[in-house]
Amino acid sequence: MRARDWWIWPFLPLMWLALYLDFLWSPDDVQLGPSQRIFYFHMGAATVVLVAYTITLVASIGYLISRRLAWDRWAASSAEIGTVFTAMVLISGILWGRAAWGVWWTWDPRLTTTVILWVVFAGYLLLREWSDNPQRRALYSAVLAILAYVDVPVDYMAVRWWNSIHPVVITNQGVNMAPQMVVAMVVSMVAMLYLFGIWMAIRLRLMRAEAGVNELKNQWRTQLEG
């Protein structure tokens, strides 16, 4: 690990603090009991999803404006991580829903829009494997990412627009949770965002290295053919 990567190390005590607050310090929910603790992981992952797909949107627009592949690498890296965290949201939501609603799955508006979100961004990743031409791949991916992002605000507003059984935690009046639960939730969100930042840094380095290798291959191929 490089000396400039010192900023990664605070993640470990931060994650330990989040786990302590989630599982030991925060109280059980009156109705759900200890199963409420799944929510902290769920909320943290959902926060990363929002940030990751927003970065993909901004980077995709940046590529369409500038045609610089650096923007495409940002979009792709963030979309990959966002798709993983969307899967985490779905899995943790299923576990929480089983405890809260007594069923593993229901086609609730929030759950349905989240599944759609995961599918469209999984399709985005599949589309990137379709072409070996970097510019064409970046162009098609950028357009799809912008279209796919439409589901992000829809997913967030689903519990407000439609008759959803999914709880609304954050309202105009504040957070519908006990103060200790709010602290545990916020720390978990920060820890997950920190993890996202580390993962992004690593993924971007790998993609830059991969781009450099491909460029060298193309140069050698051109020299051999010439």
C-alpha positions as CSV (number, residue, x, y, z in Angstrom):
1,M,0.0,0.0,0.0
2,R,1.3,3.5,-0.9
3,A,2.2,6.0,1.8
4,R,-0.4,8.4,0.4
5,D,-3.1,5.8,1.3
6,W,-2.9,6.7,5.0
7,W,-6.5,7.9,4.8
8,I,-7.7,4.3,4.4
9,W,-6.6,3.3,7.9
10,P,-9.2,5.3,9.9
11,F,-11.8,3.1,8.2
12,L,-11.0,0.2,10.5
13,P,-11.8,1.9,13.9
14,L,-14.8,3.6,12.2
15,M,-16.2,0.3,11.2
16,W,-15.6,-1.2,14.6
17,L,-17.4,1.8,16.2
18,A,-20.3,1.3,13.8
19,L,-20.6,-2.4,14.7
20,Y,-20.4,-1.6,18.4
21,L,-23.2,1.0,18.1
22,D,-25.3,-1.2,15.9
23,F,-25.2,-4.4,17.9
24,L,-24.4,-3.5,21.5
25,W,-25.0,0.2,22.2
26,S,-28.3,1.0,20.4
27,P,-31.5,-0.3,22.0
28,D,-33.8,-3.0,20.6
29,D,-36.9,-1.8,18.8
30,V,-40.1,-2.0,20.8
31,Q,-41.9,-4.1,18.1
32,L,-39.2,-5.7,16.1
33,G,-36.7,-6.4,18.9
34,P,-33.1,-7.1,17.9
35,S,-34.0,-7.6,14.2
36,Q,-34.2,-3.8,14.0
37,R,-30.4,-3.8,13.9
38,I,-30.5,-5.0,10.2
39,F,-31.8,-1.6,9.4
40,Y,-28.5,0.1,10.2
41,F,-26.7,-2.0,7.6
42,H,-29.7,-1.5,5.2
43,M,-29.7,2.3,5.5
44,G,-25.9,2.5,5.1
45,A,-26.0,0.5,1.9
46,A,-28.9,2.5,0.6
47,T,-26.9,5.7,1.2
48,V,-24.0,4.4,-0.9
49,V,-26.4,3.4,-3.7
50,L,-27.7,6.9,-4.0
51,V,-24.2,8.4,-4.0
52,A,-22.7,5.8,-6.4
53,Y,-25.4,6.1,-9.0
54,T,-25.3,9.9,-8.7
55,I,-21.6,9.8,-9.5
56,T,-22.3,7.6,-12.4
57,L,-24.8,10.1,-13.7
58,V,-22.5,13.0,-13.4
59,A,-19.6,11.2,-14.9
60,S,-21.7,9.9,-17.8
61,I,-22.8,13.5,-18.6
62,G,-19.2,14.5,-18.2
63,Y,-18.1,12.0,-20.8
64,L,-20.9,13.0,-23.3
65,I,-19.7,16.6,-23.0
66,S,-15.9,16.0,-23.1
67,R,-15.5,12.6,-24.7
68,R,-12.7,11.9,-22.2
69,L,-12.5,8.3,-21.1
70,A,-11.5,9.3,-17.6
71,W,-15.1,10.2,-17.0
72,D,-16.2,6.8,-18.3
73,R,-13.9,5.1,-15.8
74,W,-15.5,7.1,-13.0
75,A,-19.0,6.2,-14.2
76,A,-18.2,2.5,-14.6
77,S,-16.4,2.1,-11.3
78,S,-19.2,3.8,-9.4
79,A,-21.9,1.8,-11.2
80,E,-20.1,-1.5,-10.4
81,I,-19.9,-0.7,-6.7
82,G,-23.5,0.8,-6.7
83,T,-24.8,-2.5,-8.1
84,V,-23.2,-4.5,-5.4
85,F,-24.6,-2.2,-2.7
86,T,-28.0,-2.4,-4.3
87,A,-27.9,-6.2,-3.9
88,M,-27.0,-5.6,-0.3
89,V,-30.0,-3.3,0.1
90,L,-32.3,-6.0,-1.4
91,I,-30.9,-8.8,0.8
92,S,-31.0,-6.8,4.0
93,G,-34.4,-5.6,3.1
94,I,-35.7,-9.1,2.6
95,L,-34.3,-10.2,6.0
96,W,-35.8,-7.1,7.7
97,G,-39.1,-7.6,5.9
98,R,-39.4,-11.2,7.1
99,A,-39.1,-10.0,10.7
100,A,-41.4,-7.0,10.2
101,W,-44.0,-8.2,7.8
102,G,-43.8,-12.0,8.2
103,V,-43.0,-12.6,4.5
104,W,-39.8,-12.9,2.6
105,W,-41.0,-10.8,-0.3
106,T,-43.9,-8.6,-1.4
107,W,-44.3,-6.5,-4.5
108,D,-44.3,-3.3,-2.5
109,P,-43.6,-0.1,-4.5
110,R,-40.2,0.5,-2.8
111,L,-39.1,-3.1,-3.2
112,T,-40.2,-3.2,-6.8
113,T,-38.5,0.0,-7.8
114,T,-35.3,-1.2,-6.1
115,V,-35.3,-4.4,-8.0
116,I,-35.8,-2.5,-11.2
117,L,-32.8,-0.3,-10.2
118,W,-30.6,-3.3,-9.7
119,V,-31.7,-4.8,-13.0
120,V,-31.1,-1.7,-15.1
121,F,-27.6,-1.1,-13.7
122,A,-26.8,-4.8,-14.0
123,G,-27.8,-4.3,-17.7
124,Y,-25.4,-1.3,-17.8
125,L,-22.5,-3.5,-16.7
126,L,-23.5,-6.2,-19.2
127,L,-23.6,-3.5,-22.0
128,R,-20.0,-2.5,-21.2
129,E,-18.9,-6.0,-22.1
130,W,-20.6,-5.9,-25.5
131,S,-18.0,-3.7,-27.3
132,D,-14.2,-3.7,-27.3
133,N,-14.2,-0.2,-28.7
134,P,-13.6,2.2,-25.7
135,Q,-15.3,5.2,-27.2
136,R,-18.4,3.3,-28.4
137,R,-18.7,1.4,-25.1
138,A,-18.4,4.7,-23.2
139,L,-21.0,6.4,-25.4
140,Y,-23.7,3.7,-25.1
141,S,-23.0,3.2,-21.4
142,A,-23.4,6.9,-20.7
143,V,-26.7,7.1,-22.5
144,L,-28.0,4.0,-20.6
145,A,-26.7,5.3,-17.3
146,I,-28.6,8.6,-17.7
147,L,-31.8,6.8,-18.6
148,A,-31.4,4.3,-15.7
149,Y,-30.9,7.1,-13.2
150,V,-34.5,8.1,-13.6
151,D,-35.4,5.2,-11.3
152,V,-33.2,6.6,-8.5
153,P,-35.6,9.5,-7.4
154,V,-38.6,7.2,-8.2
155,D,-37.2,4.6,-5.8
156,Y,-36.7,7.2,-3.1
157,M,-40.2,8.7,-3.5
158,A,-42.0,5.4,-3.9
159,V,-43.1,5.3,-0.3
160,R,-44.5,8.8,-0.6
161,W,-46.2,8.6,-4.0
162,W,-47.8,5.2,-3.6
163,N,-49.5,3.1,-0.9
164,S,-46.4,1.4,0.5
165,I,-45.9,-0.6,3.6
166,H,-42.3,0.3,3.7
167,P,-41.6,2.7,6.7
168,V,-40.7,6.3,6.1
169,V,-37.8,7.0,8.5
170,I,-36.8,10.5,7.5
171,T,-39.7,13.0,7.2
172,N,-40.1,16.8,7.2
173,Q,-40.7,16.5,11.0
174,G,-37.4,14.7,11.6
175,V,-36.2,11.1,12.0
176,N,-38.8,8.6,13.4
177,M,-36.3,6.8,15.6
178,A,-34.9,7.0,19.1
179,P,-31.9,9.3,19.5
180,Q,-29.5,6.3,20.1
181,M,-30.8,4.6,17.0
182,V,-30.2,7.8,15.0
183,V,-26.6,7.9,16.2
184,A,-26.0,4.3,15.2
185,M,-27.7,4.9,11.8
186,V,-25.6,8.0,11.0
187,V,-22.3,6.3,12.0
188,S,-23.2,3.3,9.9
189,M,-23.9,5.5,6.9
190,V,-20.6,7.3,7.3
191,A,-18.7,3.9,7.6
192,M,-20.4,2.6,4.5
193,L,-19.6,5.8,2.6
194,Y,-16.0,5.5,3.7
195,L,-15.9,1.9,2.4
196,F,-17.3,3.1,-0.9
197,G,-14.5,5.7,-1.1
198,I,-11.8,3.1,-0.6
199,W,-13.4,0.8,-3.1
200,M,-13.7,3.5,-5.6
201,A,-10.0,4.5,-5.2
202,I,-8.9,0.9,-5.8
203,R,-11.2,0.3,-8.7
204,L,-10.2,3.5,-10.5
205,R,-6.5,2.5,-10.2
206,L,-7.2,-0.9,-11.6
207,M,-9.2,0.6,-14.5
208,R,-6.4,3.1,-15.3
209,A,-3.9,0.3,-15.3
210,E,-6.1,-1.8,-17.5
211,A,-6.5,1.2,-19.9
212,G,-2.7,1.6,-20.0
213,V,-2.2,-2.1,-20.8
214,N,-4.7,-2.0,-23.6
215,E,-3.1,1.1,-25.1
216,L,0.3,-0.6,-25.1
217,K,-1.2,-3.7,-26.7
218,N,-2.7,-1.5,-29.5
219,Q,0.6,0.2,-30.0
220,W,2.4,-3.1,-30.4
221,R,-0.3,-4.4,-32.7
222,T,0.1,-1.3,-34.9
223,Q,3.8,-1.6,-35.0
224,L,3.6,-5.3,-35.9
225,E,1.0,-4.7,-38.6
226,G,3.1,-1.8,-40.0
